[in-house]
Amino acid sequence: MTAPALRPYLPADAAALAEIFRISIDELTQEDYGEAQREAWISIADDPAAFATRLGKGLTIIASLDGEPVGFASLVGNEELDLLYVTPDAAGQGVGSTLVDALERLASARGSKALMTNASDTARPFFEKRGYIAQSRNTVLINGEWLANTSMTKTLAANANVKGS
Ligand SMILES: CC(C)(COP(=O)(O)OP(=O)(O)OC[C@H]1O[C@@H](n2cnc3c(N)ncnc32)[C@H](O)[C@@H]1OP(=O)(O)O)[C@@H](O)C(=O)NCCC(=O)NCCS
């Protein structure tokens, strides 16, 4: 399998990433969230300006396979993984791991000791495999629907291999 290529997000990518966000939630989270919950979650991308602002809030990176964006993730304030979405066609091929590896290394190189994320129930096993520990269960109200997630943290290895980046 080809390794995904990584690059930083640019404002011109916002529409493509909104589409990845929608299809990822709609198809990959069906076992964990009902239809109304998924629709509410997806509606976060309905306001293009607000979605672009969220993407630009932290450092967002895009993973591509054969030149096509297939996933993205954001690091906010060097201590929080905010967004992590992979297209269903590319799921299970290491794209999520490549994205989170890169952001963990970056956060560590910038001096962060730990990372936190509010993991969806779908993503929780992915984060557990990477050494994230569940801290609290949350329910958040999104456009009239309550969705559960789990706050998780991981202690980062000191200054992980990216000196000078
Ligand atoms: C969670 C998500 C980003 C994982 O991306 P991915 O590219 O499929 O993950 P990878 O292929 O890198 O998987 C890495 C490991 O985690 C495991 N894993 C990934 N998703 C999993 C899931 N839903 N359940 C159990 N294990 C999972 C993989 O089996 C793999 O294990 P391995 O190393 O033993 O083979 C993807 O499923 C997704 O976009 N989900 C929907 C959106 C979502 O919930 N985002 C998180 C918001 S907090």
The ligand as an ORCA input file, in Angstrom:
! r2SCAN-3c Opt
* xyz 0 1
  C     -11.135      7.025     13.454
  C     -10.581      7.145     12.040
  C      -9.985      8.521     11.839
  C      -9.488      6.077     11.866
  O      -8.837      6.301     10.622
  P      -8.161      5.092      9.779
  O      -7.373      5.692      8.685
  O      -9.206      4.100      9.415
  O      -7.211      4.463     10.891
  P      -5.924      3.531     10.637
  O      -6.103      2.754      9.378
  O      -4.697      4.353     10.769
  O      -6.062      2.544     11.906
  C      -5.065      2.395     12.896
  C      -5.470      1.284     13.826
  O      -6.672      1.613     14.508
  C      -7.661      0.628     14.256
  N      -8.961      1.273     14.072
  C      -9.241      2.324     13.278
  N     -10.553      2.615     13.349
  C     -11.079      1.705     14.202
  C     -12.388      1.474     14.681
  N     -13.424      2.226     14.322
  N     -12.579      0.454     15.554
  C     -11.551     -0.333     15.944
  N     -10.288     -0.167     15.526
  C     -10.065      0.844     14.664
  C      -7.244     -0.032     12.986
  O      -7.745     -1.349     12.890
  C      -5.732     -0.010     13.068
  O      -5.278     -1.083     13.868
  P      -3.937     -1.891     13.467
  O      -2.823     -0.884     13.589
  O      -3.889     -2.971     14.466
  O      -4.156     -2.344     12.066
  C     -11.685      6.882     10.975
  O     -12.330      5.675     11.290
  C     -12.730      7.973     10.884
  O     -12.573      8.942     10.147
  N     -13.873      7.787     11.600
  C     -15.052      8.619     11.471
  C     -14.877     10.016     11.974
  C     -14.517     10.077     13.436
  O     -15.136      9.459     14.295
  N     -13.494     10.897     13.690
  C     -12.983     11.126     14.996
  C     -13.572     12.349     15.561
  S     -12.973     12.528     17.220
*
